[in-house]
Amino acid sequence: MRQEVMGKINNNKEWLAYLRKEPIWYRLLSRNPYDLEKFERASLHYYKKTFPHQVERVNDGLLLASALFSMMNSQMSTPASSEATNSTEPLKNDQ
């Protein structure tokens, strides 16, 4: 493999880890060092750092926050309705 390609890979820890996990890239980059962009895209997909992955992650976070918020609202409204039924029961007993 060319020294400049290996130097770029050594400077990026994620690329180096991906290269060790996917050793086929040693052969591919040795044969065609201009495939470094393809290697970079493949590592981004592997580590889920592409724009669609980031959007999905934000969407999942928003869905979780929305679910927690709605659960909190239902918890807050439930005790008030049970107190209202408990307060009317003594009135019935007095009559």
C-alpha positions as CSV (number, residue, x, y, z in Angstrom):
1,M,0.0,0.0,0.0
2,R,1.2,3.5,-0.8
3,Q,2.8,5.4,2.1
4,E,0.5,8.5,1.7
5,V,-2.6,6.3,1.8
6,M,-1.3,4.4,4.8
7,G,-0.4,7.8,6.4
8,K,-3.9,9.1,6.0
9,I,-5.3,5.9,7.4
10,N,-3.0,6.0,10.4
11,N,-4.0,9.6,11.2
12,N,-7.6,8.7,11.5
13,K,-8.3,6.2,14.3
14,E,-11.7,5.1,13.0
15,W,-10.2,4.4,9.6
16,L,-7.5,2.3,11.1
17,A,-9.9,0.4,13.2
18,Y,-12.2,-0.2,10.2
19,L,-9.3,-1.4,8.1
20,R,-8.4,-3.9,10.8
21,K,-12.0,-5.1,11.0
22,E,-12.4,-5.3,7.2
23,P,-9.0,-6.5,5.9
24,I,-10.2,-6.8,2.3
25,W,-9.5,-3.0,2.1
26,Y,-5.8,-3.7,2.4
27,R,-5.9,-5.5,-1.0
28,L,-8.3,-3.0,-2.6
29,L,-6.3,0.0,-1.6
30,S,-3.1,-1.6,-2.6
31,R,-4.4,-2.3,-6.1
32,N,-6.1,1.1,-6.5
33,P,-5.1,3.8,-4.0
34,Y,-7.7,6.2,-5.5
35,D,-10.4,4.1,-3.8
36,L,-9.7,5.9,-0.6
37,E,-13.0,7.9,-1.0
38,K,-14.9,4.6,-1.2
39,F,-13.0,3.4,1.8
40,E,-14.0,6.6,3.7
41,R,-17.7,6.2,2.7
42,A,-17.6,2.5,3.7
43,S,-16.2,3.4,7.2
44,L,-18.8,6.1,7.6
45,H,-21.6,3.6,6.9
46,Y,-20.0,1.1,9.2
47,Y,-19.9,3.6,12.1
48,K,-23.3,5.0,11.1
49,K,-22.0,8.5,10.7
50,T,-23.7,9.4,7.4
51,F,-26.4,12.1,7.2
52,P,-29.3,9.6,7.0
53,H,-28.0,7.8,10.1
54,Q,-27.7,11.1,12.0
55,V,-31.3,12.1,11.0
56,E,-32.5,8.7,12.2
57,R,-30.7,9.1,15.5
58,V,-32.2,12.5,16.1
59,N,-35.6,11.2,15.1
60,D,-35.3,8.3,17.6
61,G,-34.3,10.7,20.3
62,L,-37.3,12.9,19.6
63,L,-39.6,9.9,19.6
64,L,-38.2,8.8,23.0
65,A,-38.6,12.3,24.4
66,S,-42.2,12.5,23.1
67,A,-43.1,9.2,24.6
68,L,-41.6,10.2,28.0
69,F,-43.5,13.5,27.8
70,S,-46.8,11.9,27.1
71,M,-46.2,9.3,29.8
72,M,-45.4,12.1,32.2
73,N,-48.6,13.9,31.2
74,S,-50.7,10.8,31.7
75,Q,-49.2,10.3,35.1
76,M,-50.0,13.8,36.1
77,S,-53.6,13.7,35.0
78,T,-54.4,10.2,36.5
79,P,-54.1,11.1,40.2
80,A,-56.3,14.2,39.8
81,S,-59.1,12.1,38.3
82,S,-58.9,9.5,41.0
83,E,-59.0,12.2,43.7
84,A,-62.1,13.6,42.1
85,T,-63.9,10.2,42.4
86,N,-62.7,9.9,46.0
87,S,-64.0,13.3,47.0
88,T,-67.5,12.5,45.6
89,E,-67.8,9.2,47.5
90,P,-68.1,10.8,51.0
91,L,-70.9,13.1,49.7
92,K,-72.9,10.0,48.7
93,N,-72.5,8.5,52.1
94,D,-73.7,11.6,53.9
95,Q,-77.0,11.7,52.0
